[in-house]
C-alpha cells in the first residue's frame, strides 16, 4: 500500500497480521484505517513529498489530540506516536477508531437534518474556542500575539514554495491583506481547517469527533470561523461526481445565520469579518494550489485531485470581494 509498509508496522507494534485501507477525500496528511482483526485504529502520516513541516508535524498533532481528549472535547484519543522514519518511511501516530460518518456527498447530506447538523458544527467550534489553553496543557502550543500577521507571512511563504503557474491577483490579494491586519483578541486553540467534512457525525446528528488537527495552534478564533464560512460557501464537496457548495443544499443555514449562532454561543463580536473572510479565501487558495502542485508532480494519492487547481482563481476573486465589503 502506497505510503504504508504494513509488514514493518506489524513488526513495530508486535501485533497480529494487519490490514489497512486508505481514507478517501484527504488532501494533505495521509490517513489509513488499520486493524489486526480485533482492534481498530487510524494511522496518520505526512503526505508524500510534503513541503510544510509545521502542518505535517506528527508529534504536534499527537499532542493536541492528547490534550483535547483529556479535556473532554470530541477528538480521537491518540494511542502511539512513532518518530522513527525507518518503520514506514515517515513519522506517524495511531489514534483510536471513532464511529461516525464523514459527509462529503450530497446524497448523504439529503438524508440528515442539515440545518441542525450545521448548527451543531458551529457550536462545536465555539466550544473549542471556549477552552482555556493553559488549563488543558496547551499554554505554549502557539503565540497568539501577532498571530494574524504571522499567518499572512506564512501562507505567502507556502505559496512561494509550491508555485507552479501564474495566478492572477494573488500577489495583490496578499498585499491588501498585509496592509490592514487586525490585532485580534485573546488567543484560543484554533483548528486551522474546520469544516463539515473534517468531523465524524453520529446517528443523531451529534459530532463524535473533530479530525485533521495538522494546522492547529493558538491564535485568533475568528480565523477559524471565517474559514468555516468560506468552506460552507465553496463547491468543495461532491454531487453526482461534480463539486457543490454545502450552502446550496436544502436546509443549510445561511452564512449570516452561522455567524450569528457562533456569536451567541461564544459571546464574541462577529460584526466585521471582511478581513478574516478575505484571508480565509487566500489561505484556502494557497492550500489548494499546494495540492495542485503535488498533483502535477505525481505526489498525491487517491482520486479527485485533477479538479483542485481550477478552484484557486475563484478563491482569489472571493478574497478581493471580501476585502471590498462583499
N, C-alpha and C positions, 0 to 999 in steps of 0.2 A: 504494500500500500504506500503510495507516494507520500513522503513526509513522516512516515511512522514505521519503524522496524519492530514488528511485533515480537520476533524472537528475542531481540535484545531487551525489549521492555519486559517480557516474561521473565527473563533471567534476572533483571534488575529487581523486579518485585518478588522473585522467588514464588511465582504463582502457578496455578494450573494453566493449561493451554488457553491462550487469549484469542478472542476475535474482536474485530472493530469495524465500524463504518464511519465515514466522514459525514459531518453535518453539512447540508447544503445551505447556501444563502450567505454565509460569512464572506466578507471581502477583505479581511485583514488577518488576524491570528487564525491559525488552523485549529479546528475543533473536531474531536473524534469521540464517538460512543464506544467504550471498551468494556468487555465483560469476560469473566472467567467461567461463565456458565451458571454461577451462583450470585456473585456480586456484580454490580454495575457502577461504572464511573464515567466521568467525562474528562478527557485529556485535552489540554491546551498547549500549543507551541507556537513560536513565531512563524510568519509566512516564509516561503522560500525567497531568498534574496531580499530580506527586509531591509528598510533604509531609515527607520525611525526608532532608534534604540529605546527611548523612554517609553513609547507606546507599546513596545514589544518586550518589556521587562517582566519576565515571569514572576520574579520574586516580589516585585511591586504589586502585581495583580493578586498574588497569593496573600500578601499582607493585608490588602484592603478587604478581601473576602473574609479573612480570619476575623478582623475587627468588626465588620458589619454583621457577620453571622452571630458573633458573641453578643452583639448589641440587640439582637432580635430583628434586624432588618432582613427582608426576604432575599437571601442570596444562597447559592450552594455552598456548603461548608467545604473548605479545602481539606485534602487528605494527605498529600505528599508533594513536596517540592524537590525537583532534581535540577541542579545546575551543571551536571556533568554532561557535556555535549557528546561524549562518546557513546551514550546509551541510544539515543535516536537521532543524533546529529544536531540537536539544539536543546537549550534548556526547556523544561516543561513542568507542568504540575497536573496532578489529578485532583478532581473535586467530586463530591457526591453527586449521584444522579438524582434529579428532582423531576417528579411527574408534572406534566403540563403540556400545553400546546403553544407553539410559536405561530402567530398568524401572519402569513405573507401572501395569501391568495384570497381574492375577492369572494370566491365561492364559499370559503370557510367563514369569512367575516360576515357574510349574509346570514349565517346561522346563529349568530350571537346578538346580544343587546349591545350594539356598537357604541351607543351613547354612554351607557353605564360603564362599559369596559374602558372607554377613553377617559372618563372622569376618574375612574379608579387608577388609571395610569398617571394622571395628573396628581392625584392625591399621594401616590407613592413617591413621586418626585419631591413634592413638598415635605413629605415625612423624612426623606433622605436629608434634605436641607435643614431640617429641624434638629438633627443630631449635632451634638457639640463635639468637635474633633478631639479636644483634649480629654474628654471624659471617656472616649472609646479607644484611646491609644493611638490616635492619628494626628496629634497636635503638631508633629513635624513632618507630615505627609506632603506638604507643599508650602508655598509662601503666598498667602492671599494678597499681601501688599504688592501692587504693581502687576497683578495677575493679567488684567486685560492688555496692558502694554506688552507683556512678555508673550501673550498668545498671538498678538498681531505679528510680532517679530518671528516667533517660532513657526507659524504656518507659512510665512513668506519664505523662510529658510527651507521648509519642507517642499514648497512649490519649486524652488530653485533646484532642489536635489532630485526632483522627479519630472522635470520639464522635458517634453519630447516634441512639442509643437507650439505654434503661435496661438495664444489665447487672447483675443481682442478684449480689451477693457479690464483685464485682471490686474495689471500694474496700477492703473488709475484707481481701481477699487481699493487696493491695498493702501495707496497714498491717502485716499479720502478717510479710510478707517484710522490710519495712523495720526491724522491731523486732529481728530476730535475724540480721543479715547476717554470714556467715563472712568472716574476714580473707582466706582463700585463701593458697596457696603461691606460689612463684616463677612469674612470668608466662611465657606462651609465645605463639606465634602461635595465635590461635583463629579458626576459620572463621565461627562465628556462626549457621550454618544447615545443619549437617552431617547428611545423611540419604541413604538409598538412592537416591532419585530426583534427587540432585544429583551423581551420579557417572556416568561412562561406563564400562561394563563390557565387557571384551574377550571373545573367543570361549572362552577357557579359564577365565573367571571372574575374571580379573585386573582391577584398577582402572586403566584407561587414563588417566583424567583426573578430577580433582575440579573441579566447576564452581561458579558463583554465589558469588563472594567479596565481595559487596557489603557484608556486615556484619563482615568480618574486622578484627581489631585485635590488640593484645597484651592478654592477660587471663588469667583463671583457666581452666585446661584442663578442670576438672570441669564447667564450664558447657556446653562442647561435648558431653561425654559424656552429661550428663543430657538435653540436648535431643535427642540421637540416640536415647536410650531412649524418650523421650516420643513421638517420631515413629514409632518401631517399634510402639508400642502403640496408636496412634490410627488411626481409619479415614480416612486421607487419600489412599490410592491407590484404584484402581477395579477392580471385578469385576462383569462384566455390566452396566456402567453405574452401579453403586452403590458407595459408598465402602466400603473394607475396611481392616483393620489388617494390616500385614505379619506380625505375630506370630501371626495366626490361620491362616496358611498352613502346610501340612505341611512339616516340616523346619526351620522357622525356630527358632533357638535362643531360649531364654527370656531375659528381661531380666537375670536374675541371671547367666546364662552369658555374656552380652555384657559385663557389668560385670567379671566375673572375667577374661575374656580381655583386656580393656583393662588391668586391674591387672597381669596377668602380663607383658604386652608393655611397659608403661610404667614399671612399678615404683612406681606411685602407690597410695596408700591410698584405696580407694573404699568404705570400710566404712559411711560415713554420707552418703548422697546426698539425704536428705529435703528439705533446703532447696533444693538445686540442682534437684531434680525439680519442686518447687513453683514455683520461679522460672521454669523452662523452660516449664511449663504456662501461667504468667501471660504470659510473653513471646510464646508461640505464640498465645495468645488475643488479644493486642494486635495481632500481625501479621495474623491472620485478620480481626479487626474492622476493621483498616485496609483490607484487601482488600474487605470487605463495604461499607465506607463509599464506596470508589471505585466499586464496582459500582452502588450506589444513585445515584451522581452521573453514571453513564454514562461513567466514565473508564477502564474496563478494556477489554482487547482479547482476544478469544478466548472459549472455552466453559468451562463448569464453575464459574463464579463465583456462580451463583444458590444453591448449596448451602453456601457457605462460612460464611455467618452463623450457620447452625444449629449449627456445631461449637463456637462460642465458649462458650456456657454450660457445656457438658460439660468444657471445659478449665478453666474457673474452679473447678468442683467438684473436678476432679482435683488442682488446686493446693492446695486446702484439705485434701484427703485426705492428700496427700504430707506436708504440714506436721504432720499428726496422726500420722505414722508409718506410713501405709498406702501 
